[in-house]
Amino acid sequence: MTAKATTTDDDVLDASGVTLRFGGLTSLDDVALRMGRGEILAVIGPNGAGKTSLFNSLTGAYVPQEGTITFRSRTGGAHELRGRKPYRVSRLGVARTFQNIRLFGALTVLENVKIAAETRQRTDAISIMLGLPNARRDERAGDEKAHRVLSFVGLEERINELASSLSYGEQRRLEIARALATDPELLLLDEPAAGTNPTEKRDLEHLIRRINAELGVSVLLIEHDMKLVMSVADRVVVLNFGRKIAEGTPAQVQRDAAVIEAYLGASAEEDRAAVADMVAEQTDAGPSAGPSAGSPPEKSPEKEERP
Amino acid sequence: MSGVPATAARTPLSAAARLRKGKWYEQPRWRRLGALLALAVLMAQVTGEQGVRNDLFHALEQNFKGGGVGVWVGIAVAVWLIREFFDDAVARGVSRLRERAGGPARTVRATSGRLFGRRGYRWGALGALLLVLIVLPLTVTTFWQQVLVDQIGVYVMLAVGLNVVIGWAGMLDLGFIAFFAIGAYSSAYWTGGLPVEPPVELNNFLVIPVAVVTCLVAGVLLGAPTLRLRGDYLAIVTLGFHEIVYLVAKNYAEFTGGTRGANGLDRFSLDLGFWSYDWTLDPVPYYWIQLGFVVVIIVLFLRLEHSRVGRAWTAIREDEVAAAATGVNTVRFKLLAFAIGASTSGVAGVIYASKQAFVNPEQFVVLFSILALSYVVFGGMGSVPGVLVGTAFLVWLPQFLRDRVDPQDRYMYLGALLVIMMIYRPQGLLPSRRRQRELRMAGEGVSGADALGARPGGERG
């Protein structure tokens, strides 16, 4: 329940006591979260556990009533994110994607990314209207950066297509590209694998690793796909009913009694391996399966990968 | 086609054969004819002669006797025939046309390539068009010269400014004429036309930058606290702002001259030392001033549209939450659009006041805001060519109808045209490609991006 007090300067994100209420409903209850630089941290939990609320609180879309959220940028400054406007959070270096894809559908792929690449440019409307050299320079810089990011995520072939005409998996990647174009140090991915097919999931896993390794971006990930979480995440935080109920390596979390209970609504006296498989099954089953819907365990043919 | 065998409903012959059966008039087909005929009679009455007070039934009678009924009934029968018997053919033709015109909106050609390949051709065409526009007023009667300056020129300028606010940034502004009024009263004030003496009297050309700044400030003052609002709410706020400006102009007589306004304002004049020119009653020189400003404004605005500013506006219009999360300072860009629109309106106001040589509050009633808005929507929100053509056409139409129909009915035709247009071509006359795609996506349920961005914000937790 208490925040871990052991913070180091190496942490990219340090949230403690984050409490968010909507009227009588407590969406986040005293949540603490610590994230080391360069880490891939996954947030999991049943539907309605407050995962997206946590993201919205971190990015300024919601303002939690209590708590502190400190972001430490590479240059050394510590910034309080709570109550900061979303665009300011983005400019500090915290980018996000959305659970339900929110692209600018009537714009092309390139334009979508350019919008993000240009947000830190300083040219004013008057220089643009007069076509001054600095405006043209910025335009070119935005273009180049957008091309770079798009080829990083593998969409360079489709730059002139409309965002809305891309396949689901491509739209997910475009959203990630748009987030990357803001030069983030911390990237928040809200269910990036939702609705994608197995091939796209593999590509996504690869992409997340590359973002982390090649760009040095810390990744905070909400995901229902346990296979992806277990293979990609360094650590996992589990939320249920707005509270953090467990934290640790994927292997630790999988064996945690509280986690199993949260997902299955039953105490864990059964064979632990079977239950772990059931966790994966349950979350794959989609949003209709509530925490208490204890369907009989089916043996998953896939073995869990361990990092 | 209730109760009718499916095969019998295909040809006119079998339809006629069914006449023998009882209650033929209850068949939907004949009922539709009846409805169309009733509509035709109504239209004949509406478009026919006006009633007079001392002989109430005279016009009614005349309209039944006259040829108008015949024409309308003919149209009704023709529409009915086409709808009933050639519907499939029409539908096929329309879909073929649509395919040829639009095509599936999947890819967008790289604009740079398209511009590059046909640049010379484009500039040539634009130059020729400009030349035509320059000599146009010399070829028409004085009446049309007046219409060009007092109506078309003024409204085109207003519409181009309003297009920034509505078409690009997606904010519904119903108080646009307020800035027009501020521009006009600025002109009156700084040229010494109002009861209050200005610190220095300025030439009208110098008033323009002053009015631009005044309107920018007014736009920012109004916008800063209110641009958090969206859609309908913003519309009401701007309507309220317009009402404030209008009532101040009307009631603050010590400053504005009250309902009578101010007369005998200075017109434009230019004195370069070696050459001077005074604008007088002749409308044509004003037209050239307006044309010059419109061309300059359009060039500047088109640059904006295809810059990061224009893209940011589109992003805000489509999804404000995503735009903010991407780092776009939404309030700042909305404010920018609002201020740019306001200052354009202000320039139009200065030119208008100086051309008329008088101002009074009745020139700035809210109707003109609504008209400007409908011109923008009619032409195609977000599309500069569309707005230009749409505005010019809609302003021209009532004047054109002046001698052809009953003068009191002119705006009825305008209204009918707007209604029909919004039903069959909601994207406007020459829609912008971005807007067209948005409308199509909204129609297909792909995106929530509607015309004015009024959609439930926020997201699920």
Boltz contact constraints between the chains, C-beta under 6 A:
constraints:
  - contact:
      token1: [A, 27]
      token2: [B, 461]
      max_distance: 6.0
  - contact:
      token1: [A, 52]
      token2: [B, 461]
      max_distance: 6.0
  - contact:
      token1: [A, 53]
      token2: [B, 461]
      max_distance: 6.0
  - contact:
      token1: [A, 86]
      token2: [B, 324]
      max_distance: 6.0
  - contact:
      token1: [A, 86]
      token2: [B, 325]
      max_distance: 6.0
  - contact:
      token1: [A, 87]
      token2: [B, 324]
      max_distance: 6.0
  - contact:
      token1: [A, 87]
      token2: [B, 327]
      max_distance: 6.0
  - contact:
      token1: [A, 87]
      token2: [B, 328]
      max_distance: 6.0
  - contact:
      token1: [A, 87]
      token2: [B, 329]
      max_distance: 6.0
  - contact:
      token1: [A, 90]
      token2: [B, 327]
      max_distance: 6.0
  - contact:
      token1: [A, 91]
      token2: [B, 327]
      max_distance: 6.0
  - contact:
      token1: [A, 96]
      token2: [B, 325]
      max_distance: 6.0
  - contact:
      token1: [A, 102]
      token2: [B, 319]
      max_distance: 6.0
  - contact:
      token1: [A, 102]
      token2: [B, 322]
      max_distance: 6.0
  - contact:
      token1: [A, 104]
      token2: [B, 315]
      max_distance: 6.0
  - contact:
      token1: [A, 104]
      token2: [B, 318]
      max_distance: 6.0
  - contact:
      token1: [A, 105]
      token2: [B, 441]
      max_distance: 6.0
  - contact:
      token1: [A, 105]
      token2: [B, 447]
      max_distance: 6.0
  - contact:
      token1: [A, 106]
      token2: [B, 434]
      max_distance: 6.0
  - contact:
      token1: [A, 106]
      token2: [B, 437]
      max_distance: 6.0
  - contact:
      token1: [A, 106]
      token2: [B, 438]
      max_distance: 6.0
  - contact:
      token1: [A, 108]
      token2: [B, 108]
      max_distance: 6.0
  - contact:
      token1: [A, 111]
      token2: [B, 311]
      max_distance: 6.0
  - contact:
      token1: [A, 115]
      token2: [B, 311]
      max_distance: 6.0
  - contact:
      token1: [A, 115]
      token2: [B, 315]
      max_distance: 6.0
  - contact:
      token1: [A, 116]
      token2: [B, 326]
      max_distance: 6.0
  - contact:
      token1: [A, 118]
      token2: [B, 308]
      max_distance: 6.0
  - contact:
      token1: [A, 119]
      token2: [B, 327]
      max_distance: 6.0
  - contact:
      token1: [A, 119]
      token2: [B, 328]
      max_distance: 6.0
  - contact:
      token1: [A, 125]
      token2: [B, 309]
      max_distance: 6.0
  - contact:
      token1: [A, 125]
      token2: [B, 336]
      max_distance: 6.0
  - contact:
      token1: [A, 128]
      token2: [B, 303]
      max_distance: 6.0
  - contact:
      token1: [A, 128]
      token2: [B, 304]
      max_distance: 6.0
  - contact:
      token1: [A, 128]
      token2: [B, 307]
      max_distance: 6.0
  - contact:
      token1: [A, 128]
      token2: [B, 309]
      max_distance: 6.0
  - contact:
      token1: [A, 129]
      token2: [B, 300]
      max_distance: 6.0
  - contact:
      token1: [A, 129]
      token2: [B, 303]
      max_distance: 6.0
  - contact:
      token1: [A, 129]
      token2: [B, 304]
      max_distance: 6.0
  - contact:
      token1: [A, 131]
      token2: [B, 303]
      max_distance: 6.0
  - contact:
      token1: [A, 160]
      token2: [B, 107]
      max_distance: 6.0
  - contact:
      token1: [A, 160]
      token2: [B, 108]
      max_distance: 6.0
  - contact:
      token1: [A, 160]
      token2: [B, 110]
      max_distance: 6.0
  - contact:
      token1: [A, 161]
      token2: [B, 107]
      max_distance: 6.0
  - contact:
      token1: [A, 164]
      token2: [B, 441]
      max_distance: 6.0
  - contact:
      token1: [A, 164]
      token2: [B, 446]
      max_distance: 6.0
  - contact:
      token1: [A, 165]
      token2: [B, 106]
      max_distance: 6.0
  - contact:
      token1: [A, 182]
      token2: [B, 327]
      max_distance: 6.0
